[in-house]
Amino acid sequence: MLRSNEETVRGNAMIRWLVTTAKISGLCISGLLVLGPMAFCVAQSELGLGDAITKSGKIMAYSSMPLDDLGPIRVAYDTTGLRSISPAPAPGIHPRMLKSPDDRPEMVRIYRTTPQGQRMYAMMIGWCDILKGKIHSLDQCPKNELDQPLAAYQRSHFGELADQYQRILAGDLAGYEPSLNDYVMGCMALEAYRCWIEDDAASGKELARAMVNIAKSASDGIKPGDHVGEIGAYNMGFCYDFNYNFMADDQRDVVRSVIAKISAHQSHYGAFLPSEATTSNWCALDSFLPLTLLAIEGEEGFNRDYYDGWKRAYYNFLTYGWYASGAGYEGLGKNYQFVTTLIALAKRSEPLVGHPHVRAYGERFLPSMSLPNQQGFVAYDDWGGTGADTVVGDYRFNINDVVGLKWLYPQSKPIDYVWRAYFGKNYERYTDLRPAGYFSSAMIAVLFPSVPLGDGEPSADAAGLQRSFFAPQRGLMVTRSDFTSDALYLQMHTRQDLGGHTHADRTSFMLAGLGRLWSPILSMSGGSRFGNIVETRFHSNILIDDMGQGASGGWAPQPARVMDYVDNGGGTFCVGDAKYAYDWIWMRDGADDESSMLGQGWQKVSETPNDFQYRPVDLPWMNQSWYDRAHWLRPGESQRCVKKPFNPVQRAFRTAGIVRGKHPYALVIDDIQKDDQVHNFKWLMQLSDDLEIIGRYQFSEDSPITAMVLGAPDDDRQLWVCILQSDRDDTLHRYSDIGRVEQYMGNVRWGGASKRLVIESWAKSPEYKVLLWPFRNRERLPEANWNAEKETVTIQWADQVDTITFASSEANRTTFTVMRDEQEVVKVD
């Protein structure tokens, strides 16, 4: 099924590009690009011997790849603590893709002697037994001590899988087509690995028959530019690599030739792009092609040109698609490094595993994105969020990264902390390991099983984690009150770059504390009957007359800007300016000439990346307009970003962060104004789906402070929402109780209803000031009072008294100082 991707809609709204997540087979439409699993129909007569088909569908000569263009950044590799990686053997010796013959004794030792290795090996055996018809139901699958199935999960086809395998062995492939999402070939790849580990020649020879039958069936239908999924992608590569020694020469020739045929004329994303434009998640996600190709490295049909372009693209992706902080140009929802793929490069003396951005990603960024309860992580943009469980939070980023990082740096405490949060001590927290999809999580997990550092629960403090993380180029702040699992935890995402699959969420925030989520990020992508979910109304942000920030279909690229970042022992805050994101809506019309949208209400985006940076970056393209910057996908073309007015505002500052102490709390302050007229404002906070308002409080009749308590049945954890200020024109008589919980949509990705807290105001500027304090219901609520001049508010517990003095900057932005016991706790000015 094809669905339009509004990210690439052009000026007259004609869809020129289409996205698919389904397998495309035999479809040939002139000028059609299929993204996701990518496929192009290109006539053989259009291709010369040295021609490549780029990711964008353009035909270019391999000789025109700018292999020496690595950009101006010079990388200092650091391999301290790196595991010794065996080199790839000489051509014709297998395995070689991710393992070498010398690795076998160590892998056997891990599977025999470590609980983690035993667990993963049992998982693999479960899938192999399903393939061979030895397991017929979920109850028969191997289980861990928590009675969790180690294979099959809920998606296996059991008898259907085994029947299909037997038909393939018999040469009956009617109704069968290999693909990326092929459980049969995925299980065959695991079986090939098992045969290598156990030196099971009899099973290996049987498996070879199935491989040859699939290869012969697929070969005749392959056309130039077809996606490698047409032959089963990396699963065919793994089968060839691990089963090589059990195959006859003629069998090897058949499988090798089909891998060579599918990889002919291919090029990796970024191979032809300028270094600084190689920022898309496709560089890593498309690992299925190079891994397949490496199975025949050095043999007849090996595409060396593809390999050289891939190496360059990966270097540029890590160097220019990731920041020194460890954050990526795109959000973690879709953007990964595929660190296991870097292991394949390391085996070929390419040192990217020691790239400082890889180390920062594993030891700084990922630990900060781990929720304090160590049950899940936080990610942004499409495919991101906090997971299906809006109470605990169970989002997992791509397994290739956590597995690869832990394998490469087994003694790294921050990486061990992340690995334990992802898997648990013995893989009990994540059992959905499948041999199919964009990547085989089952294969990756069994190839690189790891052992945790120590027997106890990992400590964030002992792991060397920092209480706060700040990505100054991306514009992301993550902060927590302490290192306990009950810590107050807040993120504010200003986002100063374009990213790739961004939402209209500039300066949005999320909140967790006391071991649970209070304000999650909805896990979602694509559209729904509720509208396109990139819109501001699906985030913790502010609507003005029910309009948010500019979003063009499935794309909301307009940057915001970090104005200030304050981090000390007493508190951590970020100040963001989202005015531009409300003011404008962007589109892009990538071309090598002028945009076709000019003169149709659109104008050039003359702003440069540095115009939105917290600190300007001294790189040449950072001062180049977004209209003229090199296109992220199409070699030789420019972005041609254009803009038109959307929801103009006078100001849209947000200040958010936490104040530490015996009673840590969060403050969210919004200085937002459209013009000099009264408008409707809605302050939104996305809520966990179990929360309701269970109490309301007003401290006195003349106090502007209103508070409410959010809670859930049978849970003593509650959230005090204290609205210190929300100016409104009461003469309009348009109000019910201040603050309400709305059940307003279905969570598009995971199903079920979603909730949000709405604080509504009719005003010229509501001057929102909201204090958020998680507590247990046995605790006494604090008092909150303004002084007579309405300049200072006092928050008083029995054992902590904070006074917050507010002022205004020249830019009409709220500044404040928090005092406690006559000492300054934190100051934001």
N, C-alpha and C positions, 0 to 999 in steps of 0.2 A: 504494500500500500504506500503510495506516495503522498507526502504532505508538504505544503508550501513552507518555505523557510523565509520569513519576512526579513531576516537579517540581510538577505541579499536581493530584496526587491529593488528594482531600479526606478528611475524618475517617473515614468508613467504608470507605475504599479504593475507593469508586466512582469510576470515571474519568469526569470531566465534561469534560475538555479533551483534545484529541488533537493530535498533531503530525504533520505530513506533510512530506516532502521531494519527494513526487511531485506531479504536476499534478492538481488536483481539478477535475473537469468534470461539471457537472450533478448534483452530490451535494447533497441537501437533507435534513438531519435536524434535527428540532426541538431547539433549544438547543445545537447542535454548533458549537464553535469550532475552526477549523483554523488552526494556527500554522505558521510557516515562511513559505511563500507563503500568505498569509492569505485565507480566503474565508468569507463568511457567506451563507446563504440567507435573505433577508428579503423578505417579501411587499411588493410595492409599496404595498399598502393600509395597511401599518403605518407608512409614511414620509410626513411632511409635506414641503412644499416646502423648508423650511429645516432639515430634519433631517439629522444625520450618523450614520454607523455607526462607533463607536469601535473601536479595536484589540481591545478585549475583547468586542465584539459588542453593547454597550449602545447604544441609540438615544438621542441627545441633540441638542438644538437647537444649531445653530451659534452662535446668539446667546448661549448659555451658556458659550462658551469664555472663560476668564479671560485675555484677551489682554494685559491690563496687569499680570498677576502674573508678574514676572520675579524674584521672591525678593529677599532683602536684600543679596546681593552685587552691588556695582557694579563693572563691568568697565572697566578702562582699556586701550583698544586700542593696540597698538603695530604700526605698519606699516613700521618701519624695514627697508629692504632689500627691500620688497615690489615685485614686478614690476607694472608698469602694466597694469591690466586694462580692456579695452574695455567700455563699457557696452552693455547690451542695446539693440537699436534700437527704433524705434517699432513699435507693433503692426502686424502685417501684413507686416513686413520680416523676411526670414530669410536665414541661420540666426540663432538667438538663444539656444538652450539653453545651450551652453557656448562657442560661437564666434559671432562677429559678422562681417558682411561686411568690416569694416575689418581683420579678422585674416588674411584670405586671403593678401595679399602676403608677410607675415612667415612664414606657414606654408609657402608655396611655397619661400621662400628656405631655410628649415631643411631641407626635404626634398631640395633640390637640392645644398646646399653643406656639410652636416655629415654625418659618418659615421653618427651616431646617427639623424638624420632619415632618411637613406637606408635604414638598416637597418629602421626601423619602416615606412617607406612600402613597401619590398619585401615585408615581412610582410603588409601590408594587400592588396597586389596579389595575393599568393599566395592569400589567402582569396577574393578576388573572382574569380580565375581558376578556383578550385575550383567556385564557385557557377555559373559560366558554362560549365563542362565543358572548360576548357582544360588542367586538371591532373587526371590520372587515377591517380596513385600518389605515394607519399611521395618517391620518387626524383626526381620532376619538380618538387617544391616548391623555391622559392628557398632558398638556403642561405648561411650566413655563412662566414667564412674557416676556421672550425673544423668545417665540413661539417655544421652543425646546421640542420635545417629551420627556416625562419622563419615557416612557416605549417603548419597541419595537425597538427603534433605526431603522436601516435599515434591520435588519436581521430576523424580526419575520415572522412567517409563517401564522399568523392570522387564517383563516378558517381551514387550514390544522391541526394546533395545536388543535383547538377545536374539529374537527372531530375525531382526534386520541384519545382525552380524552374521548369522548362519546363512542367510540368503546371499550376502555379499561373498562369503567364502565359496558358495556354490556357483558364483558368477551371475547371480540373478540380481541386477541392480534396478529393476523396474520400480519406479516411484521413489528412488533414492537419489538425492543430489547432495554432495558435500557442501558444507558452509561453515561460517564462523561459529554458528550456534548449533553445531552438530555434536550431539552427545555420543554417537557411535564412534566417530573419529577421535573425539576427546578421550573416550575410554580406551580406544586402540593405542593412543599415545602413552597413556599410563601403563597399559599392558606391555608396550615396547620397553619402557623404562624398567618395569618389573623383570622382564626377561633378561635385560642387561645386568641388573643387580644380582639376580639369582642364577645367572648363566643357564637359563632355561631354553635350550636350543629347540626342543620339540615344539613348545608353544611359539617361539620366535618364527619358526618355519611356517607354522599355520598362519600366524599373523601376516607374514610376507605375502601369502596368497591373497588375503583381503586387501592389502595395500596395492598390489599390482592390479587387481580387478577394478578398484576405485580409480587408480591412475589411468588405466586404459579407457575406462568409461568417460572420464573427464577430459581427456586430451583432445579428442576431435572437436569438441565444442569451444575450445579456448580461442578467443579473439584478442588482438592487441589491445591492451589497456584493461582487460578484464580484471576484476578484483581477485586477489589471491585466495579469498574465501571459496572460489570456484573449485579449488582442489582440497579444501579443508585447512588452508593456511598453515600456521605453525604446527598444527597437529600432524599434517603430512610430513613437515620437516622433522618433528620429534620422532615420528615413526621411522623415517629413513635413518636418522642419526643414531638412535638407540638400537634399532633392529638391524643395522647394516651388516654386522658380523654373522647374522643368521640367514642372510639372503644370498641367493645365487647371483652370478654376474648379470645374467639377463634380467633378473628381477630388479636389480639395482639400476640397470640402464633405463627400464621403463619408468621407475619413480623419479630418477634423476632428470630424465628428459621432460617430464611434466612440470617439475619445479622450474627447470630452465625456461620452459615455454611460457609459463605464467609470469616469470620475472623479466622476460625480455621487454625492452622499451619502457620499463617502469622507472620512476624517479621518486625519491622521498620528498615529503613536504620540506621546503626550505632549501633544497639543493641548488635552486637557481635564484633564490631571493637575496637581496642585500642582507648583510649580517644583522642589522638592527631591526629588520622587519620579521625575523624568524622568531615569532612570539606565540604561535598558536599551539594549543594542546595537541594538535594532530601530529606534531613531531614525535611525541611519546606514544600516543594512542595507536599510531600506525606501526607499532613495533612488530605486528604480525608478519609484515613482508620481509624486513631484514632478518628476522629470526628464521623464517622459512628458507630464505636464500642462503643463510650461513650453513645450512645442512649440506650443501653441495660446494662449499668453499674450496677453491682450488681445483675443482673437477670440471669436466666438460659442460659448458653452458652457464658457468658461474658469471654473473653480471658484475664485473669489477667496477664499471662506471657507476652503477647504482650504489655499490658499497662506498665508493669514495665520496659521492654526494651526500650519502647518509651520515658519514662521519663528520663532514663539515656542518651539516644542518644541526646535528646534535650538539656540537660545540657551541654554535651560535645560539641555539635554543637555551642552553643552560646559562650562557653568558649574558644574553640580552633579553631573554624571556623570564629571567628570575633576577631578583635583587639581592644585594649583599646581606640584607636582613634575613633572607631565606624565604620571603614571600614571593609569590609568582605574579607575573603580569596579569594573568587570568586568575579567576577564583579557583579554590581547591575543589569546588564541585565538579569541574571538568578537567582541571589542569593538574597533571602529575609529571614526575620525572621518569617514571618507569625505571627505577634503579636496578632492577634485575636485568634490564636490557643493557645497562652500563657495564654489568659484569661480563656480558658477551664482548663488549668492546675492550674491557680490561684484559681479557684473555688474548687479545690481539695487540697488546702493548699500547692501547689508547688510554690515557690516564684520567679520563673524565670522572672516574670514581673519586678522585682526589680534588675535584673542582670545589673551590670554597663555597659556591652556592649550593652544592649538594650537602656539604657538611652543615651549613647554616640552616638549610631546610630540615635536616634531620635532628639537629641539636638545639635549634632556637625556635623555628616557626612551628613545627609539628607539636612539640611539647606545649607550647602556648595555646594551641588550638584544642588541646585535650581538656575536656570538662573536669572540674575538680573531683567529681565522683568516679572518674576513670572508667566510665561506662561508654563514652562516645566522644565525638569530636564535633567541631563547628566548621562549616564550609560556606562559601558564598557563590552566587550566580547559579545558572542552571545546573541541575543534578546535585546541588549543595543542600544546605540547611543543617538541622540538628537531628534529623532522622524521623522514622515513623513513630517512635515513642516520644510524645511531646512532654512527658513528665520526666523521664530519666534521661532521654537523649541517647540515641544509639547509632548515629551516623558513623559510617566507616568510609575513609578515603580508599583509594585504589590499593589493593593488596600487594601489588608489585613493589610499591615504595617501602612499606613497612617491613616486608620480608627481605628485600634487598639491602636496606640500610642495616638491619640487625645482623644479617649474614656478613656484610662487609666490615662492620665495626662492632664486633661482639662484646667488647669491653666498655663501650660508650654508655655511661649511665643515663644521659638524657634520651638516647635512642632506645635503651632498654625500657625506660619508663613509658615511652610511646608504644613499644611492642607489647608490653604487659597490659596497657590500657586497651589495646586493640584485640589481643588474643586471650588475655589472662595468663596464668602461670603455665597451664598445660593445654592451651588452645580451647578452653571451655567457653570462652566468650564469643567465639565466632566459628560456627560449624558449617556455614553455608559455603562449602568449598565444592565448586562445580567444574567439570571438565569441558566447558563450552562457553561461548560468548566472545567478546573482543579479546579476551585473554582467558586462559585456563587457570582459574585460581587454585584448583586441585593440583595441577602440575607444578605451579610455582611454589605452593606450600610444601609439597613433598620433596622438591629439589633442594630447598633451602630451609630445613627445619632448624630452629635455634633453641638454645637453652637460656633461661633467664639468669640474671645475676642475683644470687641469693635465694633463700626460700621464703622470706617474709614478703609482706606487701611493699611495693616500691614506694619510697618517700620522694615527694617532689623536691623537698629541701635537700635531701641527700643526693638526688640526681643533679643538683646544681641548677635547677630551674630558677629563673628570675620571676619576681612577682608581676612584672609588667613587661610587655613586648610592644615595640613600636616599629612599624615599617614606614619610614619617612617618605619613600617614593610612592608606595602603594597608597598610603594614607589610612592605615589600620592600626588601632590601639586595642590591646588586650591587657586586662589587669585583673588581679585578684587580691583579696584582703590578706590572705595567708596561704600556707601550704597544706592545709588540712582538706579532707574531702568535703567538709561543710563550708568551705570558703565562699565568700561573696565573689562573684565572677561577672565581669561586664566587658563586652566588646562594643566599640564604636567604629563603624566603617564609613570613612569619608570618601575614599577612592578618588585618587588624583590622576589615574590613567584610564585608557579606554577599556582595557580588559578584552574579553571576547564574547561572553554570553551574559552581559551585565543586566542587572535590574535597576529600576528607578528607586534606588535605596540609599542615596547619598546622605551620610550622617545618621543612618539608622543604627539602632543598638539592639543587643540581646542581653538577657540577664539570667543568671543561675545563682543558687545559694542553698545551703542546708542540704546538699546532695541531690537537688532536683532542679529542673528548669522552671522558670517563671515566665520568661518571655522567649520562646523559641524562635528559630528561623524556619519558616515553612519549607519543607522539602518538596520542591516542585520544579517543573520545566514544561514548556509548551503552553498551549492555550486550553481553554475549557469553556463551558457554557456560561461561566461567570466573567468572561472576558480574558484578556491576556494577563497572565499572572506576574509579568515583570512589573506591573504598575505599582505605584507608591502605596496604594491602599492595602496591599498584601504585606506590608512591612511596618516596622515600628518607626513611624515618621509622622508627618503632618500634612493634612489636606486643607486646601483653601477653596471654599465653595465646591467641595468634592473633587477638586483637581489637585494632582500632585506634581511630580517632576515629569519632564518630557520623556515619553516612551514611544518609540516608533515600532509598532508591532512587537516583535520579540527582541528588541534591541533598545537599550537605554544607555548610551555611551557618555553623555555629557559629564565632564569631570566636576568635582567640587574641589575644595582646597582646605588643607589643614592650616589654621591660623596660629595655633599654639599647642604645645604639649608640655605638661608639667608632671614631673614624677619625683616624689620624695618619700620619705618614710611614712608621712602622715596621709598622703593621698596621691592619686594619679588621675589626671584629667586631660581630655583632648578637646580642642575647640575647632569646629569645622564651619566652613562657609559654603552653603549649598545654593546660594542665590543663582548662580549660573545654570545649575541643573533645573531650576524652576523656570528661569527666564527663556530657555531655548529648547528646541527639539532638533535633533540631528538625524541626518540620513547620510549614506555614502554611496557614491556613484563611480566606483573605481574605474579609471580610464587613463589612457595615455594622452588624451587631449582634455578639453574643458568639460566640466560636468554638464550633462544634458538637462539638469534640473535648474540651472541658473536662469533667471528671468521668469520662473514659474512660482514666485513667492519665496524662493530659497536664495541664500547668499553664501559666499565662501566662508568657511571657518578659518578665519585668519589667526586665531589664537594658536599658540604653540604649546607643547607639553610643559615647558618651563613656566608658562603663565599660571599653571595650577600647582606647581611644586612647592612643598613646604620650604625646601632649600633648593635653589636652582642647581641643575646638574650640568657639568661642563662636558657635554658631548654635542657634536655638531647638530644632530637631528633634533635635539631637545629644543632648539631655537627655530625649527622649521615648522611652518603652519601645518595644521592637521589636514588642510586641503592638499598640500603638496607632499606630505610624507609618503614614503614608499608603501605600496600596498602590501598587506599582510599575507596575501595568497597569490597574487597574479604578477609574475615577473615583468618588469619593465613598465608597470603602471603605478599610478599614485592613488592614495586613498580617496581623494576628492570628497572629503567630508563637507557637507553643506548644512545650513541651519536656517531656522525661521523662528520668530517669537512664539512662545507657547503659553506660559503662565507667569508673566513678569511680576517681580516682587521688588520692594525696596530693600529688604534685608531678609536673610534666612540663616542666622547663626544658631548653632547648637553647641552647648558645652555639656559634656557628660563624663562621668568618672565615679570613683568611689573615695570615701573618707574612711580611713582605718581607725580602729580603736576597739574597746571592749564590745561595742555595738557598731560594727561597720555598716555603712549604708551607701546607697548610690544617690547621686544628684543628676537630674536631667533638666537643663535650662535652655529654653528656646526664645530667641529674639527674632520673631518673624512678623513681617508686615507687608501687605500687598501694596497699599496706597493709603490715602488719607480718608478713605471711606470705611464704613463698617462692613465686615465680611464674616462669613461663617468659617470657623477653624475647627478642625477635629484632630486632636492629639491622639495618636494610635499607639497602642502597645499590644503586639501579638501575644496571646496567652496560651498556656498549656490547656489541653481540652478538658481537664477535670476541674478547672477553677471557676468559682462563682464569687460574687460579692456576698459575704456573710455578716457584714457589719458596716455601719456608717457612723461617723463621728463629726461633730462640729464643736469646737472648744468654747465658743461663746457666740452670742447673736451678732456681735459687731466684728467678729474675727473673719478675715478673708480666707482663713485656713479651713479646708474640708479634708477629711481623711476617710478612708475605707479600708476594710480588711478583705483580702482575697484568700480563699481557702478551698479545700476539697474534703469530701466526706472521708472519715476514718484516717485523716492525716493531720498530725498535730503541727505540721509546718504551715505557716501562713505568711502572707506578704502585706505589710502595712504600706499603703499608698497614700502619702500625705501631700495633698495639693497645696503647696505654700502660696501659690499665686496663680490665678487664672482669671484675668480681667475680662469683664463682659458687660454688655449694655443690658441691664435687667429691665429696662423700660420696654424691651421688645417682647417680653413675656413668651419666650419660645423654649422654656426650659422645663425639664423634669429634674430629678435629682442629678447633681453634677456627677458625672462619671457613670458609665453603664457598660455592661458586658454584652457584646453582640455575637451571636452565632451566625456567621455571614457567608460561609462558602464551604465547599468540600476541599480537603487537602488533595490536590490534584494527583500528586504522585502516589501517595500511600492510601488514599481513601479516608472516609470519615469526615466529621465536621471540624471546622476551625473556629477559634474564638479570638476576639480582640477586645481590649479595654478602650473605650472612647471617652475622652474628656473634651466636651464641646464648648465652644465660646463664640458669641457674636461680639466682635470688637474691631477696632482699628488694629490693635495688636494685643494679643491675649497675655503676653509676657509670662508664658508658662514657666513655673518652677515646681518640679515634682521630686519628692524624696521617696525612695524605695528602700524598705528595710525588711528583710526576711527574719522571722522570729518563730519561736515555738509557742503554742497557745498558753503555756503556763507562765510565760513572761509578761510582765506588766508593760502596757504601751507607754511610750514617753509623752510628755506634754510638749506642745509646739505653740509658740506665741511670738507675735511681732511686737516691736517697741512702738511707741506712739508715733514716731516719724516714719514708720514703715520702711526702715532702712536695715534693721537687724532682726533676725529671727533666732529664737533660742529653742534648741531641742534638748529636752531634759529627761534623762533617765536617773535612777537613784544613784548610779555610780559613774555617770558620764554626762557632762553638760557641755554642749557645743553651742557657740554663738556664731552665726553666719552673717557677715556684714556685706551687703550688696551695694554696688555702685555701677556707673555706666561709663564706658570708654568713649573716646571721640567718635568712634564708628557707630555709636549707639548700640553697643554690645554689652551685656551684663558681665561685670567682673565681681569677684567676691573673695573674702578672706574668712577662713574657719579658725576660730580660737578655742582653746580648751585649757583650763587651769592657767590662764594668762599667757599661754604659749601659742605661737602660730602653728597650726597643724598643716595647712596647705593654703596657698594663695594663687589665684588665677587672675591675671590682669592683662 
